[in-house]
Amino acid sequence: MKQALVSILDFLLGGYLSSSSSIPSHGLILQAPQKPIPISPPSSSSLCQNTPTSRNCWGEYSIETDYYTTFPDTGNTVEVWLSAEETTCSPDGYERPCMTFNGTVPGPLITADWGDDLVIHVTNNMKSNGTSVHWHGIRMFNNTQNDGVPGISQCPIAPGETYTYKFKATQYGTTWYHSHFSLQYAEGLWGPMILRGPATANYDEDLGTLVLQDWSHTPIFGAWANKQQWGITHELDNLLINGTNTFDCSEVSDPNCVGGGKKFETVFQAGKKYLIRVFNVAIDSYFHFSIDGHNLTVIATDFVPIEPYETNSVLISSGQRYDVIVEANAEPGDYWLRAGWVPAHTCQGVANSHPDDGTGIIRYERKLMSTEDPTTSDLVELPGACLDEPKESLVPYVKKDVGTVVGTTVEDVNVRFIHTGMFKWTINSSSLEIDWAEPTLKQALHESSTSFPAEYNVLPLNRTDDSDDQWAIIVIENAAVVLYGGMSHPIHFHGHDFYILAQERHQWDGKTDSFQFKNPPRRDTAMLPAHGYLAVAIQLDNPGAWLVHCHIAWHASMGLALEILESAGKITVSSAERKVFDDTCSSWSNWWNAPAPWPKEDSGV
């Protein structure tokens, strides 16, 4: 039966699992680099086909389609089974306990087409942890119950239980799925996801995802208990690209340093243009991605197609995604691909003992292929500050303006000292702290409650009437002083793409005359600058309980988050979904009160 399920899953994922290494009983072998991603738009000959010379096409739809209001209904269902497991892994040759989906780090690639329905069954086969899965950046339009945040949109999935997530791919582009239960994704519990659709520039092949990551040889929950929960920086040990790297064990007596790590490699054919989907799943690292000797044409930020622009590197904070096209127009040879870890003097509060080792290899196809390391040089300048790509470059292709603003909220990010020199992050003087057994959505649905504990950090946002053209402005200020205010924070919204009205390196003066309301950059993750502010607008069109948080894993665990409870009276959940919701909470409470083997030690998200 198990083999049959694996075969079904392998078929649904396009042979992805069969291209991965099997998992021996003593630990984990990483999956092989993924194959080029096939494109499968509607096939009627009368429709505009998505080809290397017409990537703007997608059958009856195109890159011109306003995907917020219009999207295909393919009638196709992509069904996937995920198993959350506790095992050991050695992505860089150092063996340590980790958490995986289906036995690999990263978990299996999930692919679907724009307009497909996804049904994803998640079984918690871990013995000592609850879990959940968040589908990063997916709006979950009128579907908050499938957002996957324990304590907010659901109770955790108890060990031995299965939870099924259902949603439609109303957007297209690049993303990832990950556990939102405490720090689990930093232990390996995440995987890549591609929703195929049109593009703003042509390319020959889709090479799939290229994932930048930092990695700790100390289990993250141990690092949290010993240092990070008190605000003391834990130095990470390495960097990974697509889940793999090397680590020198020659002068290390640690028996866990078993060796065998590999650099990520891929092959270019001269003259071809490749789509590479780059994103950052780091615990706290900020990257400026580049490939020696090649320029990048950026065509999408998060789930938003943009007017293409050319650059030699891309700045990527945790949670952000960039689709880039690389033309193989250099002298055939071998080239370093660089994650480009940005040091602490630029991005305060980070530490890594091997910051220059985040490299992979591009090899041009030729008769005699080399196996040697490249000798190319990094000519890209380090960024001078911990910022996003220039706002002026991120011009959405589908033009959208901010409409009628019905309210403005200011949220101050600061710190609260708990011991001498030790602190937690706060938003408006409160650190997020949720109760996994009492999700916000449960209270909103069953108790019609508008009163929540202060530590839930609930921000109610409501329409003033039934008009769809109602918007809320949220200004997030980095108000902490001296050292703490010098840290930048990648802010991620659930349930919405936000419109970036302003993103400045100074405090807000309370005026909106400099805000950009006409076709501003849109995305779901953006940097709150050191000592500065981030002003965004969201359309009040998606009732639900939505988390807003810093995507530095440590900071989210230390409470740097709030919840938007949007139009609570208009949240609709079917009776069948309510039963699943209640049954999940009941199973969780039974397991947690048994009691669970570990106490809750952080915010919960």
N, C-alpha and C positions, 0 to 999 in steps of 0.2 A: 504493500500500500504506500509506504513512504517513497519507494522508488518511482511509483506511478505519479505521485504528486510532484516529485522533482522533475519528471519528464514533462508533465503538463506545464509547470512553471518555466522550464527551459524553453518550451515551444512558444509560450506567451511572451517571453523576453527576447525572442529572436536569437536563441542559441547562446545567450550571454553566459549562462551557467556552464555550458559545455566548453566554453572558452576559458573557464576559470579552473584553477587547480583544485583538486579534491582536498578534503580536510582530514588529515591523519588523526588518530586517537590522541597523539601527544600534543597537538596544537594546531596552529593555523598556517596555511600557505596562502599567500595573497593571490588574488585573481590576476590574470594576464591583462595587459593593456587592451581596451575594448576595440572592437571592430568598427569600421566606418558605419555611420548610422544611415540606413536606407530611408528615403523619403517616400511617403505613400499617400499623396492627396487623392481626391476623387478622380476616377479614371476615365470618365466619359470623354470621348475625343472632341466633343463640341465645347468643352470647358478649357479654361486657361490652365495649362499644366505647369507644375513646379519642376523646372529643369535647371541645369547649370547656367542657362542664359535667360531664365525667367523666374528667378527665386521670389519675385514679387507676387506671383500667382498662387492661388490655392483653390482651384475649381471655381465654384460660384462666388468665392470670396477672394480677397487679396490683401496686400499690405495696406490698402486704403481703408479697409473695413474698420469701423469703430467697434473694437472688440469689447468695450464696456456695455454696449447695448445690443450687439449683433454677433452671433457666432453660429458655427455649423451645428447640426444635430446629425451625427453620422449614423446613429443607430447601432454603433459598435460598442461593445463592452470589453474593457481590458480588466481581467480578473487576476489578482496576484495574491500569493500567500507569503507572509513574512513570519519568521520565527525569531523572537528575541532570546538570545542565549548568552550564558556566561561561559567563557572558555579562556584559552591563552592565545596570544598572538605575538608575532615578532616581525612587524612590518619593515624594520630597519636592521634586523639581526639581533635585537635585544628582546628576549622573551619576558612577557609580563601578563598578568591577568587583564582581560578586556571583556567588553560586551560587543556582541555582533548581531546583525540580521543575517540569518541563514548561513552563519559560520564564516563570513568574510568581512574584512574591513577594507574598503567600504562595503556596505550591503549591496545587493543586486541592483543593477540599473533598471529603473522602471521607465518605459517609453510608451507614449500614446500620441494620437493625433489630436489636433485642435477639434473640439466638438465631441470627442469620445467620452463615454462614461467610464469611470474607474470604480472598481469594487476591490478593496484591499483588506484581506483578512490578516489580522495581527494576533499571533498567539504568544503569550508571555511564558516562555519555557525557562525563565530564570527562577532560581530558588529563593533569592533573598531580596528581590526588588519588585516593586510595581513598575509600570511603564505606561507610555502613551506615544503616539506618533503625530507630529505636526508636519504639515505639507507646506513648506516654507514659501511664502509669497503668494500662495493661491488664495484668491479673495474669499472663497467659500460663500458666494453670493446667496443670501437667504438660507444659509446652511451652517450656522455657527456651531451646531452640535458636532460637526465633523472636523473642527479646527485642531483638535488633538492636544489641548493644554489641560493637564490635570489641575483640579482646584478652580478652574475657570469655566471650561466648556465641557468637562466630563470628570468623573472619578478615574483614578488610575486603573489600569488593567491588572488584576491580581494575578500572582503566579498560577499557572495552569489554566487560565481563562483566555478566551478569544474575543476580540472586538473587531467589528467590520466597519470600515470607513467607506463612505460612498459620496462621490462628487463628480461633477462634469468639468471637463477641461475647457472652460470659457476663455482662458488665456493661452498663449503659446510662448515657448522659449525654454529657458534653462532654470532649473532649481534643484532642490534636494529635499529629502525627508529626513527627519531626525526625532529622536526621543526628546520630549520637553519635560521629562521628569528629572528635576534637579540637574546634575552634571553628567548625565548618562551619555550624551552625544560625544563628550570629550573623552569617554572611554572607548569609543568606536561605534556607537549605536546610531549610525546614519548611513545614507546611501544617495546616489545621484538620481536625477529625474529629468527627462526631456519630454516636453510637449511640442511636437513638431508642427510647424506652420510656416508662413511666408517670411521673407526677409527683405531688408532695405538695400541689399547689394547682392550681386551674384557670386557664387563660389562653385567649385567643382565637387568637393567631397566634404561631408560632415564628419569630422574626426571624433565627435562626441565631447565628453566632459574632461576638463583638466582641473583637478582639485588641489588647491594649496592648503596646507595644514601644518600646525605645529604639533609636537608629540612629546609626551612625558614618559620616561621610563618608570617613574613612580606612579602607581595608580592615582587617578585624579581625586578620588574620594579621600585617600590618605593625605594627599597634598592639601586638600581643603581643610581637613581636621587639624593638621599640624601648623599651617601657615595662613592660607588664603582667607579663611573665615574671619581672621583678625585683621585683614588688610595687608598682610606681609607678603610681598611678591614671591611666588614660587618660580624658580628658574626652570624652564622647560629644556629638554635634552636634545631635540632634533627637529627637523622639518621634513615633511613628506610631500611628495607630488604624486597624485593618483594613488595614494596609500602605500608608497614604497620609497625607500632610500637605503643608503649604506650607513654603517656605523663601525668605526675602527675598534675592533676587539683585541688587537695585537698586544696592547700594553695594559689590558684590563684583566684582573683576576676574578672578576665577578662571574660565577657559573651561569648566570642568566644571559651573559653576552655570548651568544652561540654563533654569531656571524651568519653569513648567507644573504644579507640584504642586497638589493639591486637598485640601480638608478632607473628611473622611468625613461623609456626610449620610444620614439616613433619615427617613421620613415616618410620623407617627402619625395615626390617625383617632380623634377625640375619643370617649371612652367605652370604647375597647378596652383589653384587657390583653395585653401583649406579653411573651413569654419571650425573654430576651436571655442568651446564653451568654458570659460575660466571662472572659477568661483572660490571663495575663501570660507572654509569651515573651521577656522582657528579658534582656539580657546581665547587668546588675547592678541594675536599677532596681526600686523598690518603689512601688506605686501605692495611692491611696485613691480608688476610682472613684465618680463621682456624676453625676447629671443635675440641673441647676438646676431648682428648683420641683417636683421629683418625689421620692417615696420609692421604695425598692426592697424587694421581698419576696424574701428569700433562701430557695431551696428545695433546693439541693444544693451540697455542697462536694466538689470533685474528682469521684469517681464515687459519692459517697454521698448518697442522698436524706436530707434532714433535716426536722425539724419546722419549718414556715415561721416566719420572724421578719422584722419590719420595721425598716428602718434608712434613714438618708439617705445613707450611703456604705458602701463595702466595701473593706477592706484586703486587697490581693492581692500576694503575693510571687511571685518567678519560679517558674514551674511549676505554680502553683495555678489552679484554675478555680472559678467560682461561677456557678450558674444563678440568675438573678433574674427576677422578674416586675415589670414597670413598668406601672402603670395610667395611661392618657392622660386624666387628670382635671384638668389645669391649664387656665388660660385659653388658648384657641387662640392660638398665636404661634410664635416661634422661641426655642429654648433651647440653651444650651451643654451639651454632654456633655463631661465632664472626666476624663482619665486620672488626674490628681492626683498628679504626680510628688512624691515625698517627699524633702526635701533632706538634705544630708550631716549637718547638726547633729542630725537624727533617726535617719537610717540611714547610719552612718559608712562611708566608703570609696566613695561614689558621686559622680559629677560629670557635669553636662550643661549645655551652653552656652545651651540654650533650654528651661529647665525648665517654663515656663508655657505653652508652645505646644502641649501635648498635648491638643488639643480637637477635638471633632466637633460636628455640628449636628443637633438634632432639630427638624423642622418639622411643625407640625400641618397636615393637609390642609384647605384652604379655597379659596374661589373665586379669590381673587387670592393666589397663592403668592409669598412674598418670596424674594429672592435675596441679601438683605443679611445681614451678620453679626448674630447675636443681641446684645442689650444686657443680658441677665440677669446677675445677680451670683452669685458663689460664696459661699454662707453656711455651708459645711461647715468645721468646725474641723480643722486639721492634727492628725494623731496625735502624741502626746507621746513615743512610743517606737516602735521598729521591731518590731512584734508582729503576730500574727495577729488575726483577729476573736476576740472573747471566747469562751473555751472553753464557757462556760455557754450560749451561743447556738447552738452546733453540736451539736444533739441528733439523733443518727441516728434515722430513722423506723423502720427495722427494728432492733429492740433486740437487741444482742449483748453478752455479758459475756466477760471474760477468764477462761479456765479454769485448768487445773493448770500452774503455772510450774515448769519443769524446769531453769532456769538464768538467771542474771543476769550481764550483761556491761557494764562501764563503758568507754566510749571517750572519751578526752580529745582535744579539738581544740586545737591549739597551733601555734606557728610554729617553723621551723628557719632560723636565719640562715646565708646562704650567702656573702654579702659584707657589708661595712659598710653597715648600713641596708637590706640586701636580704634577702628571705626567701622561703620556701615554706611552704605550709600542711602540717600533719601531723595524722594521727590515731594516737594512741599512739606518737608519736615517728617515724612513718614516713610519707613522701609516696608516694601511689600512683604507680606507674610500670609500665605493662603493656607486654608485647611483643605487637604486633599479630599476629605469626605464630604465637604460642604461647598461644592462648586458654585460660583456666582450664577451660572445658568440655572442650576437647581433652584436657587432661591428666587430667581426672576420668574421661572416657569411655574413652580409649585406653590410658592408662597406670595407671589406678586409683590415681593419685597423691594422697596427702594431704599432701605436702610441696611448698610453693611458695616462690618467692623472697620475701624479707621485703617488698620493695617492691610486691608484689601485694596486700598488706594483707588477706589472707584470714582471715575469721572463720568457722570451722567451727561449724555448728549442727546437732545431730542429736537425733532422738527417742531416748528411753530404752527404748521398746517400741513395739508396733504401734498403740497408742491414738492416735486423731486429736486427742484433747483434751490436747495438749501445747503449751506456750507458752514463748517466750523473751522476757525483758525486756532491752532495750538502753537504757542510760542514756548519752546523749551530752552531755558537759560542755564548755562554752566556757571552757577553762582558761587561755587566753592572757592575758598581763598587759597592763595599761594600754591603749594605743591598739589593739592587736590584739584583745584581748578585748572591746573595745567594738563590734566588728562583729557583726551578727546574720547567721545563715546559714539560708536555706531548704533543709531537708534532704529529699531525695526518695529513696524506696525503690522499687526494682524488684521485681516478683514478689509484692507484698503491699500491701494496705491495712493500715496499722498503727493500733493503738489508743493514743490519747494518754492516758497515765496521769498525767503531770504536765508542766507547761511553765512554768518559773519563772525569775525574774530574779536568782537567787542560786545558789550552788553547792549540790549535793546533799549532804545530811547522812548518806547511806547507809541511811536508813530508808524503808520502803514504806508506813507506816501512813496517810500522807496521799494515796497513789495512788488514782486512781479506777478501780476494776475493773468496776463495774456500768455498762454501756452508755456507755463513754467516747466522745468524738469519734473518728471514724475517717476517715482520708484517706490519700493517698500522699505529700503534701508538707506540711511544717509548719516553722515558724520555730524555730530554736535561738536563744534570746534572748541579747543581749549580757551577758557575765559570768554567764550562767545555765546551765540545763540543760533537756534535752528527754528525758523518759522514755517509751518506747513499748513495746508488746508486739506480737509477731507470732505467729500460729498456725503451728506447724511442719507444714504440710500441703501444701507446694509444693516438692518437690525441685528443685534447680537451682543455677546460679551467678548471683547477683543483685547488681547494683551498688547501693550506697548512697552518695549524694554530695550535696555542696552544689550547688544549681542556679544559683548565680552562675557564669556560664561561666568567668570568669577563675579563680575559686577551684578549680573542678573541674580545670582545666588545670594549676593549681599543686599538684595532688595531694590536695585535700581530698575524699577518697573512700576507701571500703573495699569489699570484696566479702564477701557472705555465701555460703558454700558449704553449702547446705542438703541434708542427707541424701544425700550424694554417691552412696552405694551404691544408692540407689533412683531415680536419674535414668534415665529410659527414652527412648531415641531409636531409631527404626526403622533398619533396615539401609539403606534408600533415603535417609533423611535423613543418615545418617552419610556416605554416599558424596557427597552434595551438600556437606556440611560439609568433607570432605577435599578435594574438587575445588576448593572456594572457597579453601581455604588454599594449595593447590598453585599456583593461578593468582596469588594474591596474592604468594607468595614469588618466583615467576618475574618478576613485574613489579617488585617492590621491590628485588630483587637485580640489576636490569638495569644500573645502579642507578636508583632513583627520583630525580626532579629535586629533591626537597626532603628534608632530614633530619627526623627526628622530634624535636620541640623541647619537647613538653609531656608530660603524663601519658598522653595517647592517647585520653582520653575527654572 
